[in-house]
Amino acid sequence: RTDDALNYQRELEKVGYSSDQTAAIRTRLMYAHIVKSSEHDAALKEALTLFVKKHPTYVPALERLADLQLNQGQIDECAELLVKAAKASPGDTAKWSRVIDLWLSTAPGEFQRRAERALAAARSSTQGIHGSARIDTEFVVAKTLLATNRPQEAQQLLNALDALAEREGTKVSRTQEQTRLHLTGLCL
C-alpha cells in the first residue's frame, strides 16, 4: 500500500497539485517505502544513510538509523544522529534525554568523559528554547548534573529557576514546581 500511496502522490504532483504539505507527505511516504522494502538491516542502513543526506531533519529516519548504528556498537555515530533528531525537535526533552542516557549508560570509556558529553547534550537542549519550555529543558540539565554527581550545581540551577522564568516572561507552573521540589530533594 505504501507503493500505491507513493505513486498516487507522484501522479498528483504531475498534474500540478501542490499544497504546503506536499513535500512533507512525499518525504513520509518515501521513508515508509524504504523501511518496508528493505529486507535486512544492512540494506535499511544503507538506504537510510542516503535518505538522511537528502532529508537531514526528518526525525523518524534519524532515529531509526541511530538505532541501527547502536545495534552495531557505533555509539558516536548513533549519538550524532540522535543529536540531529533532538535539534530538529526543539523543546522535545525526551529526544535530548535519549542522547544523555546514551552517553551515561551505553557509551564505553571513562565516566568523566561520558559525563561531560552528557552534560554538553543537556545544555544544548536549552538553546533556542523560550518560555515555559525553557524551564523544562533546565530540568534536563539539573537531572544530568545529578546523574553526573554534581548536586551543588544542580541545586544552584534549581534555585535560579524563578529568575529565569521571569526573564522568559513566564511563571513556574504547578507541575514544574513539583519537579523542582523532587529534584531539590535529590540534591540533599
C-alpha positions in Angstrom: 0.0 0.0 0.0 2.9 2.3 0.6 4.0 1.9 -3.0 0.4 2.8 -4.2 0.4 5.9 -2.0 3.7 7.0 -3.2 2.6 6.5 -6.9 -0.6 8.4 -6.2 1.4 11.3 -4.7 3.6 11.4 -7.7 0.6 11.4 -10.1 -1.0 14.3 -8.1 2.2 16.3 -8.4 2.4 15.5 -12.2 -1.0 17.1 -12.7 0.1 20.2 -10.8 -1.4 19.5 -7.4 0.6 21.2 -4.7 0.0 22.3 -1.2 2.2 23.4 1.7 2.1 19.7 2.9 3.2 18.1 -0.5 6.9 17.9 0.4 6.3 16.5 3.9 3.8 13.9 2.5 6.3 12.8 -0.1 9.1 12.5 2.5 6.9 10.4 4.8 5.9 8.1 2.0 9.5 7.7 0.8 10.6 6.9 4.3 7.8 4.3 4.7 8.7 2.8 1.4 12.4 2.4 2.4 11.5 0.8 5.7 9.0 -1.6 4.1 11.2 -2.6 1.2 14.5 -3.1 3.0 14.9 -6.8 3.5 17.6 -6.7 6.2 19.3 -4.2 8.5 22.3 -3.7 6.2 20.1 -2.6 3.3 18.0 -0.4 5.6 21.1 1.2 7.0 22.4 1.9 3.5 19.1 3.3 2.3 18.5 5.4 5.4 22.1 6.9 5.2 21.3 8.2 1.7 17.8 9.3 2.8 19.0 11.4 5.7 21.5 13.1 3.5 18.6 14.4 1.4 16.3 14.9 4.4 18.6 15.8 7.3 15.8 16.9 9.6 13.4 14.0 9.2 13.4 12.8 12.7 11.9 9.2 12.3 14.7 8.4 9.8 17.4 9.9 12.0 16.2 7.9 15.0 15.8 4.6 13.0 19.3 5.0 11.6 20.6 5.8 15.1 19.1 2.6 16.4 20.8 0.6 13.6 24.1 2.3 14.5 23.6 1.5 18.2 22.9 -2.2 17.4 26.2 -2.3 15.6 28.0 -0.7 18.5 28.7 2.6 16.7 28.0 4.8 19.7 29.5 8.1 18.3 27.6 7.8 15.0 24.4 6.9 17.0 24.9 9.9 19.2 25.4 12.3 16.3 22.2 11.2 14.7 20.3 11.5 17.9 21.6 15.0 18.4 20.4 15.9 14.9 17.0 14.5 15.7 16.8 16.4 19.0 17.9 19.7 17.3 15.2 19.1 14.7 12.6 18.7 17.5 13.0 21.9 19.6 11.6 21.6 23.1 11.3 17.8 23.0 13.2 17.0 26.1 12.7 13.2 25.5 14.9 13.4 22.5 17.7 15.1 24.5 17.2 12.6 27.4 17.8 9.8 24.9 21.2 11.3 23.9 22.1 11.9 27.6 21.2 8.3 28.5 23.3 7.0 25.7 26.3 8.8 27.0 25.7 7.9 30.6 24.7 4.3 30.4 25.7 2.9 27.0 28.8 4.5 25.8 32.1 2.9 26.8 35.0 4.7 28.4 35.9 6.7 31.4 32.8 8.1 33.3 34.2 11.7 33.5 34.4 11.9 29.7 30.9 10.4 29.2 29.5 12.7 31.9 30.9 15.8 30.1 29.4 14.7 26.8 26.0 14.0 28.6 26.2 17.4 30.2 27.0 19.1 26.9 23.9 17.5 25.4 21.8 18.6 28.3 23.0 22.2 27.9 22.3 22.0 24.2 18.7 21.2 24.9 18.2 24.7 26.3 19.4 26.5 23.2 16.8 28.5 21.3 14.0 27.4 23.8 11.9 30.1 25.5 9.1 30.4 27.9 7.8 27.5 29.9 9.6 25.0 27.7 12.9 26.6 28.7 12.1 25.7 32.3 11.5 22.1 31.3 14.8 21.9 29.5 16.6 23.3 32.6 15.2 20.3 34.4 17.0 18.1 31.9 20.2 19.9 32.8 19.5 19.5 36.5 18.8 15.8 36.2 22.0 15.4 34.2 24.0 17.3 36.8 22.6 14.9 39.5 23.4 11.9 37.4 27.0 13.1 37.0 27.4 13.6 40.7 27.2 17.4 40.7 24.4 18.1 43.2 25.6 21.6 44.2 25.5 22.7 40.6 22.0 21.2 40.2 20.8 23.0 43.3 22.1 26.3 42.1 20.3 25.8 38.8 17.1 24.9 40.6 17.4 27.9 42.8 17.7 30.2 39.8 14.6 29.0 38.0 12.3 31.8 39.3 14.7 34.4 37.9 14.9 32.5 34.6 11.1 32.2 34.4 10.8 36.0 34.9 13.4 36.7 32.2 11.5 34.3 29.9 8.2 36.1 30.6 6.6 33.1 32.3 6.0 31.6 35.7 7.0 28.2 37.1 3.8 26.0 36.7 2.5 23.8 39.5 3.9 20.7 37.7 7.2 22.4 37.3 7.3 23.4 40.9 6.7 19.7 41.9 9.5 18.7 39.6 11.8 21.3 41.2 10.9 20.1 44.7 11.6 16.5 43.7 14.9 17.4 42.2 15.8 19.6 45.2 15.3 16.6 47.4 17.7 14.6 45.3 20.3 17.3 45.7 20.4 16.9 49.5 
